């Protein structure tokens, strides 16, 4: 049994296709198939049901895959230990960022970081909270930037900054005439809100004390904040945007901004890793760059703000 064989079976499980797995592993399909067959012969079981399309792991194969994931993660830590001992900031680093954070935070620090550390290869993935935490626990990513302190026992969070929510209101909405947004003034049927599964949505729903709303998803599903902002700018409805997004607005767009009445809903942004994460020099560097990139007032909870 080799590390390479374990990588092959995990690739097959990921793509559920031998040819795609071979392409991903940069080997020929016969080579990959032969190595997997050797592993199955050694173990005395079939890891995959090849009669189904797409291929899928057998019950015993699933248990082997789960252990293989753990073994490969632990093996990867050996290189990390050496890198950390050298206090070296280089190599690849897999970072997941929430879709409601990435477009507004990454442009503020990533390019500068890349220019300062040319041997560091940061690979960004935009992911929602649940799959992000799952990927972290499986060792599929190295760290994540999410909008809450993790509660999972195997994860740890490092505080980055506070971020307030703002309303973004079209000129045709009655609430546009108000200086501040009160939850009782919000018209659910004219509200553009992200799909379920986004913590951005969940936090606002809790703050507004709504279990369900008849939002515009009936007409537009799988929307993004940017799309909803364009809908508002075209004259229809309202949405909510995070504080960093407001810093990218021009003068005309800023006229559509409305703060909440006190208490103003605010989220906490965290840099999250596994507790057995080793590359502390790199995580410290990233945290410092991020906190240097956001306005200083966002590093503390301000008067009138309420964490949701």
DOGUGU-72687 format. One record per residue (C-alpha): residue number from 0; x, y, z. Coordinates in steps of 0.25 Angstrom, whole numbers. Example, Ala and Ser with C-alpha at 12.3 -4.5 7.8 and 13.67 -1.06 7.14 Angstrom:
2
+-----+-------+-------+-------+
: num :  east : north :    up :
+-----+-------+-------+-------+
:   0 :    49 :   -18 :    31 :
:   1 :    55 :    -4 :    29 :
+-----+-------+-------+-------+
END
This chain:
308
+-----+-------+-------+-------+
: num :  east : north :    up :
+-----+-------+-------+-------+
:   0 :     0 :     0 :     0 :
:   1 :     6 :    14 :    -4 :
:   2 :     2 :    28 :    -2 :
:   3 :     0 :    29 :   -17 :
:   4 :   -10 :    18 :   -17 :
:   5 :   -18 :    25 :    -7 :
:   6 :   -17 :    38 :   -15 :
:   7 :   -23 :    30 :   -27 :
:   8 :   -35 :    24 :   -20 :
:   9 :   -38 :    38 :   -14 :
:  10 :   -38 :    44 :   -28 :
:  11 :   -47 :    33 :   -33 :
:  12 :   -57 :    35 :   -21 :
:  13 :   -56 :    50 :   -24 :
:  14 :   -59 :    49 :   -39 :
:  15 :   -67 :    36 :   -39 :
:  16 :   -60 :    33 :   -52 :
:  17 :   -46 :    26 :   -55 :
:  18 :   -42 :    34 :   -67 :
:  19 :   -45 :    47 :   -60 :
:  20 :   -38 :    42 :   -48 :
:  21 :   -26 :    38 :   -56 :
:  22 :   -26 :    52 :   -63 :
:  23 :   -26 :    59 :   -50 :
:  24 :   -15 :    50 :   -44 :
:  25 :    -7 :    52 :   -57 :
:  26 :    -5 :    38 :   -61 :
:  27 :   -11 :    29 :   -71 :
:  28 :   -24 :    22 :   -68 :
:  29 :   -18 :     8 :   -70 :
:  30 :    -7 :    12 :   -59 :
:  31 :   -17 :    17 :   -50 :
:  32 :   -26 :     5 :   -52 :
:  33 :   -15 :    -5 :   -50 :
:  34 :   -10 :     2 :   -37 :
:  35 :   -24 :     2 :   -31 :
:  36 :   -26 :   -13 :   -35 :
:  37 :   -13 :   -16 :   -28 :
:  38 :   -18 :    -9 :   -15 :
:  39 :   -31 :   -17 :   -16 :
:  40 :   -23 :   -30 :   -17 :
:  41 :   -15 :   -26 :    -5 :
:  42 :   -27 :   -23 :     3 :
:  43 :   -35 :   -34 :    -2 :
:  44 :   -47 :   -26 :    -5 :
:  45 :   -54 :   -18 :   -16 :
:  46 :   -53 :    -3 :   -13 :
:  47 :   -62 :     2 :   -24 :
:  48 :   -74 :    -4 :   -31 :
:  49 :   -70 :    -2 :   -46 :
:  50 :   -83 :    -8 :   -51 :
:  51 :   -90 :     5 :   -48 :
:  52 :   -89 :    18 :   -55 :
:  53 :   -83 :    27 :   -49 :
:  54 :   -75 :    17 :   -41 :
:  55 :   -77 :    17 :   -26 :
:  56 :   -70 :    12 :   -14 :
:  57 :   -74 :    -1 :    -8 :
:  58 :   -78 :     0 :     7 :
:  59 :   -65 :    -6 :    11 :
:  60 :   -58 :     4 :     1 :
:  61 :   -65 :    16 :     7 :
:  62 :   -58 :    12 :    21 :
:  63 :   -45 :    11 :    14 :
:  64 :   -46 :    24 :     7 :
:  65 :   -50 :    31 :    20 :
:  66 :   -37 :    25 :    26 :
:  67 :   -29 :    29 :    14 :
:  68 :   -33 :    43 :    15 :
:  69 :   -28 :    44 :    29 :
:  70 :   -15 :    37 :    25 :
:  71 :   -12 :    46 :    14 :
:  72 :   -15 :    58 :    23 :
:  73 :    -6 :    54 :    33 :
:  74 :     5 :    51 :    23 :
:  75 :     4 :    65 :    18 :
:  76 :     7 :    70 :    31 :
:  77 :    21 :    65 :    30 :
:  78 :    25 :    75 :    20 :
:  79 :    17 :    86 :    28 :
:  80 :    26 :    83 :    40 :
:  81 :    39 :    85 :    32 :
:  82 :    33 :    97 :    25 :
:  83 :    29 :   103 :    39 :
:  84 :    43 :   100 :    45 :
:  85 :    49 :   108 :    34 :
:  86 :    39 :   119 :    37 :
:  87 :    37 :   119 :    22 :
:  88 :    25 :   125 :    15 :
:  89 :    25 :   118 :     2 :
:  90 :    18 :   106 :    -5 :
:  91 :     3 :   104 :    -8 :
:  92 :    -8 :   108 :     2 :
:  93 :   -23 :   105 :     0 :
:  94 :   -32 :   116 :     5 :
:  95 :   -47 :   115 :     5 :
:  96 :   -55 :   129 :     6 :
:  97 :   -70 :   131 :     7 :
:  98 :   -76 :   137 :    -5 :
:  99 :   -81 :   149 :     3 :
: 100 :   -67 :   152 :     7 :
: 101 :   -58 :   148 :    -4 :
: 102 :   -61 :   159 :   -15 :
: 103 :   -59 :   171 :    -4 :
: 104 :   -48 :   166 :     4 :
: 105 :   -38 :   158 :    -5 :
: 106 :   -36 :   170 :   -14 :
: 107 :   -31 :   178 :    -2 :
: 108 :   -19 :   169 :     1 :
: 109 :   -17 :   158 :    -8 :
: 110 :    -9 :   165 :   -19 :
: 111 :     0 :   171 :    -9 :
: 112 :     2 :   158 :    -2 :
: 113 :     6 :   151 :   -15 :
: 114 :    16 :   162 :   -19 :
: 115 :    22 :   162 :    -5 :
: 116 :    23 :   146 :    -5 :
: 117 :    25 :   141 :   -19 :
: 118 :    28 :   127 :   -14 :
: 119 :    14 :   126 :    -8 :
: 120 :     3 :   120 :   -16 :
: 121 :   -10 :   123 :   -10 :
: 122 :   -22 :   115 :   -16 :
: 123 :   -35 :   122 :   -14 :
: 124 :   -49 :   114 :   -13 :
: 125 :   -62 :   121 :   -11 :
: 126 :   -70 :   112 :    -2 :
: 127 :   -82 :   113 :     7 :
: 128 :   -81 :   111 :    22 :
: 129 :   -85 :    96 :    23 :
: 130 :   -77 :    91 :    11 :
: 131 :   -65 :    99 :    16 :
: 132 :   -65 :    93 :    30 :
: 133 :   -67 :    79 :    24 :
: 134 :   -55 :    82 :    15 :
: 135 :   -46 :    87 :    27 :
: 136 :   -49 :    75 :    35 :
: 137 :   -46 :    65 :    24 :
: 138 :   -33 :    73 :    21 :
: 139 :   -37 :    77 :     7 :
: 140 :   -34 :    91 :    10 :
: 141 :   -24 :    98 :    19 :
: 142 :   -32 :   109 :    25 :
: 143 :   -44 :   117 :    23 :
: 144 :   -50 :   131 :    25 :
: 145 :   -64 :   130 :    30 :
: 146 :   -74 :   139 :    37 :
: 147 :   -75 :   132 :    51 :
: 148 :   -67 :   126 :    62 :
: 149 :   -66 :   111 :    59 :
: 150 :   -72 :   102 :    69 :
: 151 :   -66 :    89 :    64 :
: 152 :   -57 :    82 :    74 :
: 153 :   -46 :    80 :    64 :
: 154 :   -46 :    94 :    58 :
: 155 :   -41 :   107 :    64 :
: 156 :   -44 :   121 :    60 :
: 157 :   -35 :   134 :    60 :
: 158 :   -43 :   147 :    60 :
: 159 :   -41 :   156 :    48 :
: 160 :   -51 :   168 :    48 :
: 161 :   -66 :   172 :    51 :
: 162 :   -74 :   175 :    39 :
: 163 :   -88 :   183 :    39 :
: 164 :   -99 :   180 :    30 :
: 165 :  -106 :   191 :    21 :
: 166 :  -118 :   192 :    14 :
: 167 :  -117 :   195 :    -1 :
: 168 :  -131 :   201 :    -6 :
: 169 :  -136 :   205 :   -19 :
: 170 :  -142 :   219 :   -21 :
: 171 :  -155 :   213 :   -24 :
: 172 :  -157 :   207 :   -10 :
: 173 :  -165 :   214 :     1 :
: 174 :  -153 :   211 :    11 :
: 175 :  -144 :   219 :     2 :
: 176 :  -149 :   232 :     8 :
: 177 :  -145 :   227 :    22 :
: 178 :  -131 :   231 :    28 :
: 179 :  -130 :   217 :    35 :
: 180 :  -136 :   203 :    33 :
: 181 :  -145 :   197 :    43 :
: 182 :  -149 :   182 :    42 :
: 183 :  -163 :   186 :    42 :
: 184 :  -162 :   194 :    30 :
: 185 :  -156 :   183 :    21 :
: 186 :  -166 :   178 :    10 :
: 187 :  -162 :   163 :     9 :
: 188 :  -168 :   162 :    -5 :
: 189 :  -159 :   172 :   -10 :
: 190 :  -146 :   167 :    -3 :
: 191 :  -135 :   161 :   -11 :
: 192 :  -128 :   151 :    -2 :
: 193 :  -118 :   140 :    -4 :
: 194 :  -123 :   125 :    -4 :
: 195 :  -123 :   117 :     8 :
: 196 :  -110 :   111 :    13 :
: 197 :  -103 :   125 :    13 :
: 198 :  -100 :   129 :    27 :
: 199 :  -101 :   144 :    22 :
: 200 :  -116 :   141 :    20 :
: 201 :  -118 :   133 :    33 :
: 202 :  -112 :   144 :    41 :
: 203 :  -121 :   154 :    35 :
: 204 :  -133 :   145 :    37 :
: 205 :  -130 :   143 :    51 :
: 206 :  -128 :   158 :    53 :
: 207 :  -141 :   162 :    46 :
: 208 :  -148 :   151 :    54 :
: 209 :  -153 :   144 :    42 :
: 210 :  -154 :   129 :    40 :
: 211 :  -158 :   130 :    26 :
: 212 :  -160 :   141 :    16 :
: 213 :  -166 :   142 :     2 :
: 214 :  -154 :   147 :    -5 :
: 215 :  -151 :   150 :   -19 :
: 216 :  -145 :   136 :   -21 :
: 217 :  -158 :   132 :   -26 :
: 218 :  -154 :   139 :   -39 :
: 219 :  -139 :   138 :   -37 :
: 220 :  -131 :   127 :   -31 :
: 221 :  -117 :   125 :   -28 :
: 222 :  -114 :   140 :   -29 :
: 223 :  -102 :   147 :   -24 :
: 224 :  -101 :   160 :   -16 :
: 225 :   -95 :   167 :   -28 :
: 226 :  -107 :   163 :   -36 :
: 227 :  -117 :   167 :   -26 :
: 228 :  -110 :   181 :   -25 :
: 229 :  -112 :   182 :   -40 :
: 230 :  -127 :   179 :   -38 :
: 231 :  -128 :   190 :   -28 :
: 232 :  -120 :   200 :   -36 :
: 233 :  -130 :   197 :   -48 :
: 234 :  -141 :   202 :   -39 :
: 235 :  -147 :   189 :   -32 :
: 236 :  -147 :   184 :   -18 :
: 237 :  -136 :   184 :    -7 :
: 238 :  -125 :   175 :    -2 :
: 239 :  -114 :   175 :     9 :
: 240 :   -99 :   177 :     7 :
: 241 :   -87 :   175 :    16 :
: 242 :   -79 :   187 :    20 :
: 243 :   -67 :   185 :    12 :
: 244 :   -76 :   185 :    -1 :
: 245 :   -80 :   199 :     3 :
: 246 :   -66 :   204 :     1 :
: 247 :   -66 :   200 :   -14 :
: 248 :   -78 :   208 :   -17 :
: 249 :   -78 :   221 :   -25 :
: 250 :   -85 :   234 :   -21 :
: 251 :   -98 :   230 :   -28 :
: 252 :   -99 :   216 :   -22 :
: 253 :   -96 :   221 :    -8 :
: 254 :  -109 :   229 :    -9 :
: 255 :  -116 :   215 :    -8 :
: 256 :  -109 :   211 :     5 :
: 257 :  -117 :   211 :    18 :
: 258 :  -112 :   207 :    31 :
: 259 :  -120 :   200 :    41 :
: 260 :  -126 :   207 :    53 :
: 261 :  -119 :   203 :    66 :
: 262 :  -116 :   192 :    69 :
: 263 :  -109 :   191 :    56 :
: 264 :  -107 :   176 :    51 :
: 265 :   -92 :   172 :    51 :
: 266 :   -85 :   159 :    47 :
: 267 :   -71 :   154 :    53 :
: 268 :   -61 :   150 :    42 :
: 269 :   -52 :   138 :    46 :
: 270 :   -39 :   131 :    40 :
: 271 :   -42 :   117 :    43 :
: 272 :   -32 :   105 :    43 :
: 273 :   -32 :    91 :    49 :
: 274 :   -26 :    90 :    63 :
: 275 :   -14 :    81 :    58 :
: 276 :   -11 :    92 :    47 :
: 277 :     4 :    94 :    47 :
: 278 :     8 :   106 :    38 :
: 279 :     6 :   116 :    49 :
: 280 :    16 :   126 :    42 :
: 281 :     7 :   126 :    30 :
: 282 :    -6 :   128 :    37 :
: 283 :     0 :   139 :    45 :
: 284 :     4 :   146 :    32 :
: 285 :    -9 :   145 :    26 :
: 286 :   -17 :   150 :    38 :
: 287 :    -7 :   162 :    39 :
: 288 :    -9 :   165 :    24 :
: 289 :   -25 :   164 :    25 :
: 290 :   -26 :   173 :    38 :
: 291 :   -16 :   183 :    32 :
: 292 :   -25 :   183 :    19 :
: 293 :   -39 :   186 :    26 :
: 294 :   -42 :   200 :    32 :
: 295 :   -37 :   201 :    47 :
: 296 :   -50 :   203 :    52 :
: 297 :   -55 :   190 :    48 :
: 298 :   -45 :   183 :    57 :
: 299 :   -54 :   186 :    69 :
: 300 :   -69 :   186 :    72 :
: 301 :   -74 :   200 :    71 :
: 302 :   -85 :   207 :    79 :
: 303 :   -99 :   203 :    74 :
: 304 :   -95 :   190 :    67 :
: 305 :  -100 :   176 :    71 :
: 306 :   -94 :   163 :    67 :
: 307 :  -104 :   154 :    60 :
+-----+-------+-------+-------+
END
